Protein backbone atom coordinates (compact mmCIF):
# COMPACT_ATOMS: atom_id res chain seq x y z
CA UNK A 1 0.00 0.00 0.00
CA UNK A 2 1.42 3.46 -0.94
CA UNK A 3 2.00 6.05 1.76
CA UNK A 4 0.15 9.34 1.49
CA UNK A 5 2.04 12.64 1.55
CA UNK A 6 1.49 14.94 4.48
CA UNK A 7 -0.75 17.94 3.75
CA UNK A 8 1.25 20.83 2.32
CA UNK A 9 4.28 18.65 1.60
CA UNK A 10 5.88 19.06 -1.83
CA UNK A 11 5.89 15.95 -3.96
CA UNK A 12 8.77 15.21 -6.31
CA UNK A 13 12.06 16.98 -6.90
CA UNK A 14 12.94 20.18 -8.70
CA UNK A 15 11.29 20.58 -12.08
CA UNK A 16 13.39 21.16 -15.15
CA UNK A 17 12.89 24.60 -16.67
CA UNK A 18 11.59 26.12 -13.41
CA UNK A 19 13.15 29.63 -13.11
CA UNK A 20 13.45 29.15 -9.34
CA UNK A 21 16.00 26.40 -10.02
CA UNK A 22 18.08 28.38 -12.51
CA UNK A 23 21.77 28.61 -11.68
CA UNK A 24 23.60 31.64 -13.09
CA UNK A 25 26.56 30.98 -15.35
CA UNK A 26 29.93 31.93 -13.81
CA UNK A 27 31.62 34.99 -15.26
CA UNK A 28 34.36 34.06 -17.71
CA UNK A 29 37.99 34.64 -16.78
CA UNK A 30 39.21 37.64 -18.76
CA UNK A 31 42.95 37.42 -18.26
CA UNK A 32 45.50 39.12 -16.03
CA UNK A 33 43.53 42.36 -15.81
CA UNK A 34 40.54 40.51 -14.32
CA UNK A 35 41.26 41.44 -10.68
CA UNK A 36 39.08 40.56 -7.72
CA UNK A 37 38.01 43.33 -5.32
CA UNK A 38 40.11 44.00 -2.24
CA UNK A 39 38.61 43.52 1.23
CA UNK A 40 38.59 47.02 2.66
CA UNK A 41 41.01 47.56 5.52
CA UNK A 42 38.89 50.37 7.01
CA UNK A 43 36.00 48.03 7.88
CA UNK A 44 35.60 47.22 11.58
CA UNK A 45 35.16 43.53 12.36
CA UNK A 46 33.81 42.44 15.76
CA UNK A 47 32.46 39.20 17.22
CA UNK A 48 28.72 38.86 16.72
CA UNK A 49 25.91 37.43 18.80
CA UNK A 50 27.27 33.89 18.56
CA UNK A 51 30.84 32.57 18.23
CA UNK A 52 30.38 31.81 14.51
CA UNK A 53 29.09 35.29 13.60
CA UNK A 54 30.94 38.54 12.97
CA UNK A 55 29.55 42.07 12.68
CA UNK A 56 31.25 44.13 9.97
CA UNK A 57 30.78 47.91 10.12
CA UNK A 58 31.61 50.51 7.51
CA UNK A 59 32.77 53.52 9.57
CA UNK A 60 32.22 55.93 6.67
CA UNK A 61 28.51 55.13 6.21
CA UNK A 62 27.64 53.45 9.50
CA UNK A 63 26.19 50.47 7.62
CA UNK A 64 26.55 47.17 9.44
CA UNK A 65 26.15 43.61 8.27
CA UNK A 66 26.75 40.16 9.71
CA UNK A 67 28.97 37.45 8.24
CA UNK A 68 29.47 33.85 9.23
CA UNK A 69 33.05 32.94 10.13
CA UNK A 70 33.65 31.14 6.81
CA UNK A 71 32.28 34.13 4.85
CA UNK A 72 34.67 36.45 6.67
CA UNK A 73 37.56 34.08 5.95
CA UNK A 74 36.72 34.15 2.23
CA UNK A 75 36.29 37.95 2.24
CA UNK A 76 39.71 38.36 3.85
CA UNK A 77 41.23 36.37 0.97
CA UNK A 78 40.18 39.13 -1.44
CA UNK A 79 43.46 40.92 -2.03
CA UNK A 80 42.80 42.78 -5.27
CA UNK A 81 44.80 40.25 -7.29
CA UNK A 82 43.81 37.09 -9.10
C-alpha positions, 0 to 999 in steps of 0.5 A: 500500500502506498503512503500518502504525503502529508498535507502541504508537503511538496511531492517530487524533486525540482522541475526542469525549466523552473526559473526558481532552479536556474543557476547563473553561469559563472563569469568568464575569466578575462585574463591578467587584468581581471582582478578581484576586489580588495577587502577594505582595511577600514571596515571594523570587524567584531564578534557577533551574537554567537561565536560563529558570527561577525559584525562588519561595520563601515565607519564611513557610512555606519552600515553594518552587516553580519557574516558567518566565520567562513564568509569572513575568511573568504572575504579576507582572501580578497586581495585585489589580485587574481 
